Amino acid sequence: MSAPDAELTLRQIMEVCQKALEFRNSTTWEEFRGDWRKQMLGERLVEVLGEAVKRLPDELRDRHSQVPWKKIAGTRDYIAHGYDSVDYDVIWGVLNVEAGKLKESVEAILVKETQSEI
């Protein structure tokens, strides 16, 4: 790893992805759409993922360009700066599909970068 804390950040991303998956598995779209508390939790999980991605070294992101790092970071910016116009379909899509894909990708990156099992 090119930065001492890159491994820690990748592990944090995996942890937040796991929390996103647990949250998604505990609620339905209808419940999510109708409860501002659940919406805000979903927003926060997506926001934390985007912020964590921004902390990764550019070299690591470049080596693993198959992961849509810029899109993840951009979604964080969209939530933070466009808080009054958040599209909850987007948030749900991250929780429902993208968090699982990201977790799998980060697990593979950790194995490759650290030469150890997760």
C-alpha positions as CSV (number, residue, x, y, z in Angstrom):
1,M,0.0,0.0,0.0
2,S,1.3,3.4,-0.8
3,A,-0.1,5.2,2.2
4,P,0.0,3.8,5.8
5,D,-3.7,4.4,6.3
6,A,-4.9,3.1,3.0
7,E,-5.5,-0.4,4.3
8,L,-7.4,1.1,7.3
9,T,-9.5,3.2,5.0
10,L,-10.3,0.2,2.8
11,R,-11.4,-1.8,5.8
12,Q,-13.6,1.1,6.9
13,I,-15.2,1.2,3.5
14,M,-15.9,-2.5,3.8
15,E,-17.4,-1.9,7.3
16,V,-19.7,0.9,6.1
17,C,-20.7,-1.3,3.1
18,Q,-21.7,-4.0,5.5
19,K,-23.7,-1.6,7.6
20,A,-25.4,-0.4,4.4
21,L,-26.3,-3.9,3.4
22,E,-27.6,-4.7,6.9
23,F,-29.7,-1.5,6.8
24,R,-31.0,-2.4,3.3
25,N,-31.9,-5.9,4.4
26,S,-33.9,-4.6,7.4
27,T,-36.2,-2.3,5.5
28,T,-38.3,-2.1,2.3
29,W,-38.4,0.6,-0.4
30,E,-41.8,1.7,0.9
31,E,-40.6,1.9,4.5
32,F,-37.4,3.8,3.4
33,R,-39.4,6.2,1.2
34,G,-41.9,7.0,3.9
35,D,-39.5,7.5,6.9
36,W,-37.3,10.6,7.0
37,R,-35.1,8.9,9.7
38,K,-34.4,6.0,7.3
39,Q,-33.7,8.3,4.5
40,M,-31.2,10.3,6.5
41,L,-29.5,7.1,7.6
42,G,-29.2,6.0,4.0
43,E,-27.9,9.4,3.0
44,R,-25.3,9.3,5.8
45,L,-24.1,5.8,4.9
46,V,-23.6,6.9,1.3
47,E,-21.9,10.1,2.3
48,V,-19.4,8.3,4.6
49,L,-18.6,5.9,1.7
50,G,-17.9,8.9,-0.6
51,E,-15.7,10.6,2.0
52,A,-13.7,7.5,2.7
53,V,-13.1,7.0,-1.0
54,K,-11.7,10.5,-1.2
55,R,-9.1,9.6,1.5
56,L,-7.6,6.8,-0.6
57,P,-4.4,7.6,-2.3
58,D,-4.7,8.5,-6.0
59,E,-2.1,5.8,-6.8
60,L,-4.3,3.1,-5.3
61,R,-7.4,4.4,-7.1
62,D,-5.5,4.4,-10.3
63,R,-4.3,0.8,-9.9
64,H,-7.9,-0.2,-9.4
65,S,-9.7,2.0,-11.9
66,Q,-12.4,-0.6,-12.4
67,V,-14.1,0.7,-9.3
68,P,-16.1,3.9,-10.0
69,W,-14.3,6.0,-7.3
70,K,-15.2,9.3,-8.9
71,K,-18.9,8.4,-9.1
72,I,-18.8,7.3,-5.4
73,A,-17.2,10.5,-4.3
74,G,-19.5,12.5,-6.6
75,T,-22.5,11.0,-5.0
76,R,-21.2,12.1,-1.6
77,D,-20.8,15.7,-2.9
78,Y,-24.3,15.5,-4.4
79,I,-25.8,14.6,-1.0
80,A,-23.7,17.2,0.9
81,H,-24.3,20.1,-1.4
82,G,-27.7,19.2,-2.9
83,Y,-29.2,18.2,0.4
84,D,-32.5,19.9,-0.5
85,S,-32.9,17.9,-3.7
86,V,-31.7,14.4,-2.9
87,D,-33.1,11.7,-5.1
88,Y,-33.9,8.8,-2.8
89,D,-34.0,6.4,-5.8
90,V,-30.3,7.0,-6.1
91,I,-29.7,6.4,-2.4
92,W,-31.7,3.2,-2.5
93,G,-29.8,2.1,-5.5
94,V,-26.5,2.5,-3.6
95,L,-27.9,0.6,-0.6
96,N,-29.6,-2.1,-2.7
97,V,-26.9,-2.8,-5.4
98,E,-23.8,-0.7,-5.3
99,A,-22.8,-1.2,-1.6
100,G,-22.5,-5.0,-2.2
101,K,-20.5,-4.5,-5.4
102,L,-18.2,-2.0,-3.6
103,K,-17.6,-4.4,-0.7
104,E,-16.6,-7.2,-3.0
105,S,-14.3,-5.0,-5.0
106,V,-12.6,-3.6,-1.8
107,E,-12.2,-7.1,-0.4
108,A,-10.4,-8.1,-3.7
109,I,-8.2,-5.0,-3.5
110,L,-7.3,-5.7,0.1
111,V,-6.2,-9.2,-0.8
112,K,-4.2,-8.0,-3.8
113,E,-2.6,-5.1,-2.0
114,T,-1.8,-6.8,1.3
115,Q,-1.2,-10.3,0.1
116,S,-3.4,-11.6,2.9
117,E,-6.9,-13.0,3.3
118,I,-9.8,-10.9,4.6
